[in-house]
Amino acid sequence: MNYSENARLTPSTLSEHHHSHRSRLGFFVDWCDDCRIENLNDITARDLHEYRVWRRKDLNVTSEKTQMDTLRVFFEWCETIDAVQPGLFKKIKSPVIPDGGSVDDTVIHTDEANEILEHLGRYEYATVEHMVWLILAKTGMRMGAAHALDVKDYRPGEEQPHLSIVHRPETATPIKNGRKGERPVSIEPDACEIVDDYLEQRRPDVTDEHGHDPLLASQQGRLSKSTIRRYVYKWSRPCAAGQRCPHDRNPEECEAATDLDQASKCPSSVTPHPIRRGYITRLLQAGVPVDVVSDRCNVSPAVIEEHYDVRTEDEKMRQRHQVLRETLGNADT
């Protein structure tokens, strides 16, 4: 297997990683050999999908996730030395085991969600579909919490602008964990601008059957959970945001592309929860303390550790060390 100089997989390069990382990447090297792929710059999203299908035949879900996460980190590093196509690491999907224990085949990483938001900001600015993605991707809240938001829960005039998540079972807008799930969730000024424009220009003047003013609204009242889910399916399809289909389908003939009711049949489309997973994972990888993530996203540290934390032990060590240095300054850490 002969790579270009910057993309060569040599023992000296991989020796910086843990032995298990070398083993996992070794399967990818073997697969490239079998497929006669000699240069990482030639790898496509379709190739990566085929590799995942090939690899999963011999793995359980947990092992598949570990291997694909390792490959994604490797490709992200390769991009820094121009050894792979820009943004290709974002196309690497891995299974995630959610709270309920069932398997979801994918996760929307923050960079992918931001690409979708950029597209919506350009072509669907301040629509309710834009609002759905904005709230889910920028706060990490559950779909049920987003569905429960009223206009009065948007607090842009506070010292720290935020959305207030409130448990209201009497109005058919309960949230997971009940009163214990209630909390303010801060939002950034650029997000507030979009919410303001939505309220001023796009949101229909409607109430729900309980007389409340839902934040996510249609002409019929509060946006249903099924409609929220539908918008997530719709815009998580790569072709919807103007990207090339990674599954080698013709968008003009693909039912998932031509019929919105069939959008969920796209292999790349997801339900709302993978957006939340991607958000939580990003916070952890950025070094945000677990207790802060727990409070913001209303998820226990134990669940975070079991289902969301994909950092290696070395990454955790470096992040702990950074926090200690920032807290203690030049004191002995």
C-alpha positions as CSV (number, residue, x, y, z in Angstrom):
1,M,0.0,0.0,0.0
2,N,1.7,3.2,-1.2
3,Y,0.5,6.5,0.0
4,S,1.6,10.0,-0.9
5,E,4.4,11.3,1.4
6,N,2.0,13.2,3.7
7,A,-0.5,10.3,3.9
8,R,1.9,7.4,4.6
9,L,0.8,5.0,7.3
10,T,4.1,4.0,8.9
11,P,4.7,2.4,12.3
12,S,6.6,5.5,13.4
13,T,3.5,7.7,12.7
14,L,1.1,5.3,14.5
15,S,3.5,4.6,17.4
16,E,2.4,7.9,19.0
17,H,-1.1,6.4,19.5
18,H,-2.2,3.7,21.8
19,H,-1.6,0.1,20.6
20,S,-5.3,-0.4,20.3
21,H,-5.5,2.5,17.9
22,R,-2.9,1.0,15.7
23,S,-4.9,-2.3,15.7
24,R,-8.1,-0.6,14.8
25,L,-6.5,1.4,11.9
26,G,-4.8,-1.8,10.8
27,F,-8.1,-3.1,9.6
28,F,-8.6,0.0,7.5
29,V,-5.2,-0.5,6.0
30,D,-6.0,-4.1,5.1
31,W,-9.3,-3.0,3.6
32,C,-7.5,-0.4,1.5
33,D,-5.1,-3.0,0.3
34,D,-7.9,-5.3,-0.7
35,C,-9.6,-2.5,-2.6
36,R,-6.4,-1.4,-4.2
37,I,-6.6,2.1,-2.7
38,E,-3.1,3.5,-2.6
39,N,-3.6,7.1,-1.7
40,L,-5.7,8.6,1.0
41,N,-6.5,11.6,-1.2
42,D,-8.5,9.2,-3.4
43,I,-10.8,8.1,-0.5
44,T,-14.4,9.2,-0.9
45,A,-17.4,9.3,1.5
46,R,-18.8,6.3,-0.4
47,D,-15.6,4.4,0.3
48,L,-15.9,5.1,4.0
49,H,-19.5,3.9,4.0
50,E,-18.5,0.7,2.2
51,Y,-15.7,0.2,4.8
52,R,-18.1,0.6,7.6
53,V,-20.5,-2.0,6.1
54,W,-17.6,-4.4,5.6
55,R,-16.2,-3.9,9.1
56,R,-19.5,-4.2,10.9
57,K,-20.0,-7.8,9.7
58,D,-17.4,-9.0,12.3
59,L,-18.2,-6.6,15.1
60,N,-20.8,-5.9,17.8
61,V,-22.2,-2.4,18.0
62,T,-19.8,-1.2,20.7
63,S,-16.7,-2.4,18.8
64,E,-18.0,-0.9,15.6
65,K,-18.5,2.5,17.3
66,T,-15.0,2.4,18.8
67,Q,-13.4,1.6,15.4
68,M,-15.3,4.2,13.5
69,D,-14.6,6.9,16.1
70,T,-10.9,6.1,15.9
71,L,-11.0,6.3,12.1
72,R,-12.8,9.7,12.3
73,V,-10.2,11.1,14.6
74,F,-7.4,9.8,12.3
75,F,-9.0,11.4,9.2
76,E,-9.5,14.7,11.0
77,W,-5.8,14.7,11.8
78,C,-5.0,13.7,8.1
79,E,-6.9,16.8,7.0
80,T,-4.4,19.1,8.9
81,I,-1.7,17.9,6.6
82,D,-3.8,17.9,3.4
83,A,-3.7,14.1,3.2
84,V,-7.4,13.6,2.6
85,Q,-10.3,15.6,1.0
86,P,-11.3,18.6,3.2
87,G,-14.3,17.8,5.5
88,L,-14.2,14.0,4.7
89,F,-13.9,13.1,8.4
90,K,-17.4,14.6,8.9
91,K,-18.8,11.8,6.7
92,I,-17.6,9.0,8.9
93,K,-20.6,7.7,10.9
94,S,-20.5,5.5,13.9
95,P,-23.3,3.8,15.9
96,V,-24.3,5.3,19.2
97,I,-26.0,3.5,22.1
98,P,-28.6,6.0,23.5
99,D,-30.2,6.2,26.9
100,G,-32.8,3.5,26.2
101,G,-30.2,1.0,25.2
102,S,-31.4,0.5,21.6
103,V,-29.0,1.3,18.7
104,D,-29.0,4.4,16.6
105,D,-26.8,4.1,13.6
106,T,-25.5,7.7,13.5
107,V,-24.9,10.9,15.3
108,I,-25.0,14.5,14.0
109,H,-21.7,16.0,15.0
110,T,-21.6,19.7,15.8
111,D,-19.7,20.6,12.6
112,E,-22.3,18.8,10.5
113,A,-25.2,20.5,12.4
114,N,-23.5,23.9,11.8
115,E,-23.3,23.1,8.0
116,I,-27.0,22.5,8.0
117,L,-27.6,25.6,10.0
118,E,-25.5,27.6,7.5
119,H,-27.6,26.3,4.7
120,L,-30.9,27.0,6.5
121,G,-29.6,30.5,7.3
122,R,-29.0,31.2,3.7
123,Y,-32.1,29.6,2.1
124,E,-34.7,29.2,5.0
125,Y,-33.8,32.1,7.3
126,A,-35.9,32.4,10.4
127,T,-38.5,29.9,9.3
128,V,-39.8,27.4,11.8
129,E,-37.7,24.7,10.2
130,H,-34.6,26.9,10.8
131,M,-35.8,27.5,14.4
132,V,-36.1,23.7,15.1
133,W,-32.5,23.1,14.0
134,L,-31.3,26.2,15.8
135,I,-32.8,25.2,19.1
136,L,-31.8,21.6,19.0
137,A,-28.2,22.2,17.7
138,K,-27.3,25.2,19.8
139,T,-28.7,24.1,23.2
140,G,-28.6,20.3,23.1
141,M,-32.1,20.1,24.6
142,R,-34.3,17.1,24.0
143,M,-37.0,17.3,21.3
144,G,-39.7,17.2,24.0
145,A,-38.2,20.3,25.7
146,A,-38.2,22.1,22.4
147,H,-41.8,21.1,21.7
148,A,-42.8,22.5,25.2
149,L,-41.3,25.9,24.7
150,D,-43.7,28.9,24.8
151,V,-42.9,32.3,23.5
152,K,-42.7,33.6,27.1
153,D,-40.0,31.1,27.8
154,Y,-37.7,33.0,25.5
155,R,-35.9,35.6,27.7
156,P,-33.6,37.8,25.5
157,G,-33.7,40.7,27.9
158,E,-32.0,39.0,30.8
159,E,-28.4,39.5,31.7
160,Q,-27.7,36.2,30.1
161,P,-30.3,35.5,27.3
162,H,-31.8,32.1,27.7
163,L,-34.6,29.7,27.0
164,S,-36.5,28.5,30.1
165,I,-37.5,24.9,30.0
166,V,-40.6,24.3,32.1
167,H,-42.6,21.2,32.9
168,R,-46.3,21.8,32.2
169,P,-48.1,18.5,32.1
170,E,-51.5,20.2,32.6
171,T,-51.1,21.8,29.1
172,A,-49.8,18.6,27.4
173,T,-46.2,19.9,27.4
174,P,-44.4,17.7,29.9
175,I,-40.6,17.4,29.9
176,K,-38.5,14.4,30.7
177,N,-37.6,14.2,34.4
178,G,-40.5,16.5,35.3
179,R,-39.8,19.4,37.7
180,K,-36.2,18.2,38.0
181,G,-35.7,18.8,34.3
182,E,-36.7,22.5,34.6
183,R,-33.8,24.8,33.9
184,P,-32.7,27.9,32.0
185,V,-30.5,27.2,29.0
186,S,-28.4,30.1,27.8
187,I,-28.2,31.1,24.1
188,E,-25.8,33.3,22.3
189,P,-26.6,36.7,20.8
190,D,-26.4,35.5,17.2
191,A,-29.0,32.9,18.0
192,C,-31.2,35.6,19.6
193,E,-31.1,37.6,16.4
194,I,-32.6,34.7,14.5
195,V,-35.2,34.0,17.2
196,D,-36.1,37.7,17.2
197,D,-36.5,37.8,13.4
198,Y,-38.6,34.6,13.5
199,L,-41.0,36.1,16.1
200,E,-41.3,39.4,14.3
201,Q,-41.6,38.2,10.7
202,R,-42.3,34.5,10.5
203,R,-44.2,33.1,13.5
204,P,-47.9,32.8,12.9
205,D,-50.1,34.6,15.5
206,V,-51.6,31.4,17.0
207,T,-52.2,29.8,20.4
208,D,-52.5,26.1,21.2
209,E,-55.6,24.4,22.6
210,H,-54.6,25.4,26.1
211,G,-54.3,29.1,25.2
212,H,-50.5,29.2,25.3
213,D,-48.3,30.8,22.6
214,P,-46.0,28.1,21.4
215,L,-42.5,29.1,20.3
216,L,-42.4,26.5,17.6
217,A,-45.7,27.1,15.8
218,S,-47.6,26.5,12.6
219,Q,-50.9,27.9,11.4
220,Q,-52.6,25.1,13.3
221,G,-50.9,25.9,16.6
222,R,-48.1,24.2,18.5
223,L,-45.8,22.3,16.2
224,S,-46.3,18.6,16.8
225,K,-43.4,16.3,17.8
226,S,-43.9,14.4,14.6
227,T,-43.5,17.5,12.5
228,I,-40.3,18.4,14.5
229,R,-39.0,15.0,13.7
230,R,-40.0,15.4,10.1
231,Y,-37.9,18.6,9.8
232,V,-34.9,16.8,11.3
233,Y,-35.3,14.0,8.8
234,K,-35.6,16.5,6.0
235,W,-32.5,18.5,6.6
236,S,-30.2,15.8,7.7
237,R,-30.3,14.3,4.2
238,P,-27.1,15.5,2.6
239,C,-28.8,16.3,-0.7
240,A,-31.3,18.6,1.0
241,A,-28.4,20.9,1.9
242,G,-26.8,20.8,-1.5
243,Q,-24.3,18.1,-0.8
244,R,-23.4,15.1,-2.9
245,C,-25.1,11.9,-1.9
246,P,-22.7,9.6,0.0
247,H,-24.8,6.6,-0.9
248,D,-24.4,6.9,-4.7
249,R,-28.1,7.6,-5.3
250,N,-29.6,9.8,-8.0
251,P,-31.5,12.5,-6.1
252,E,-34.0,12.7,-9.0
253,E,-34.9,9.0,-8.6
254,C,-34.4,8.5,-4.9
255,E,-37.7,8.4,-3.0
256,A,-36.1,9.7,0.1
257,A,-35.0,12.8,-1.8
258,T,-38.1,13.4,-3.9
259,D,-40.8,12.6,-1.3
260,L,-40.6,14.4,2.0
261,D,-42.8,11.8,3.7
262,Q,-40.0,9.3,2.8
263,A,-37.1,11.4,4.0
264,S,-36.5,9.0,6.9
265,K,-35.6,6.3,4.4
266,C,-32.4,8.2,3.6
267,P,-29.5,6.3,5.2
268,S,-28.0,9.6,6.4
269,S,-31.2,11.1,7.9
270,V,-31.6,11.0,11.7
271,T,-34.1,11.6,14.4
272,P,-33.6,14.6,16.8
273,H,-31.7,12.7,19.5
274,P,-28.5,12.3,17.5
275,I,-28.2,16.1,17.3
276,R,-28.3,16.1,21.1
277,R,-25.6,13.4,21.3
278,G,-23.4,15.3,18.9
279,Y,-23.8,18.4,21.0
280,I,-22.9,16.7,24.3
281,T,-20.0,14.9,22.7
282,R,-18.6,18.2,21.4
283,L,-18.8,19.8,24.9
284,L,-16.9,16.9,26.4
285,Q,-14.3,16.9,23.7
286,A,-13.8,20.7,24.2
287,G,-13.0,20.0,27.9
288,V,-16.3,21.3,29.4
289,P,-16.6,19.7,32.9
290,V,-19.0,16.8,33.1
291,D,-21.0,18.5,35.8
292,V,-21.6,21.5,33.6
293,V,-22.7,19.3,30.7
294,S,-24.9,17.4,33.1
295,D,-26.7,20.6,34.4
296,R,-27.1,22.2,31.0
297,C,-28.4,19.1,29.2
298,N,-30.2,17.5,32.2
299,V,-28.4,14.2,31.9
300,S,-26.7,12.4,34.7
301,P,-22.8,12.1,34.8
302,A,-23.3,8.3,34.8
303,V,-25.3,8.4,31.6
304,I,-22.8,10.8,30.0
305,E,-19.9,8.5,30.9
306,E,-21.7,5.4,29.5
307,H,-23.3,6.7,26.3
308,Y,-21.7,10.0,25.3
309,D,-18.1,10.2,26.3
310,V,-15.9,9.0,23.4
311,R,-12.7,10.7,24.6
312,T,-9.7,8.5,25.1
313,E,-8.0,8.3,28.5
314,D,-5.1,10.4,27.2
315,E,-7.6,13.1,26.0
316,K,-9.3,13.1,29.4
317,M,-5.9,13.4,31.1
318,R,-4.8,16.4,29.0
319,Q,-8.1,18.2,29.6
320,R,-7.9,17.6,33.3
321,H,-4.4,19.0,33.3
322,Q,-5.5,22.1,31.3
323,V,-8.4,22.7,33.8
324,L,-5.9,22.4,36.7
325,R,-3.5,24.9,35.1
326,E,-6.3,27.4,34.4
327,T,-7.5,27.1,38.0
328,L,-4.2,27.1,39.8
329,G,-2.2,29.3,37.4
330,N,1.5,28.7,37.8
331,A,1.1,26.7,41.0
332,D,2.3,23.1,41.0
333,T,-0.2,21.0,39.1
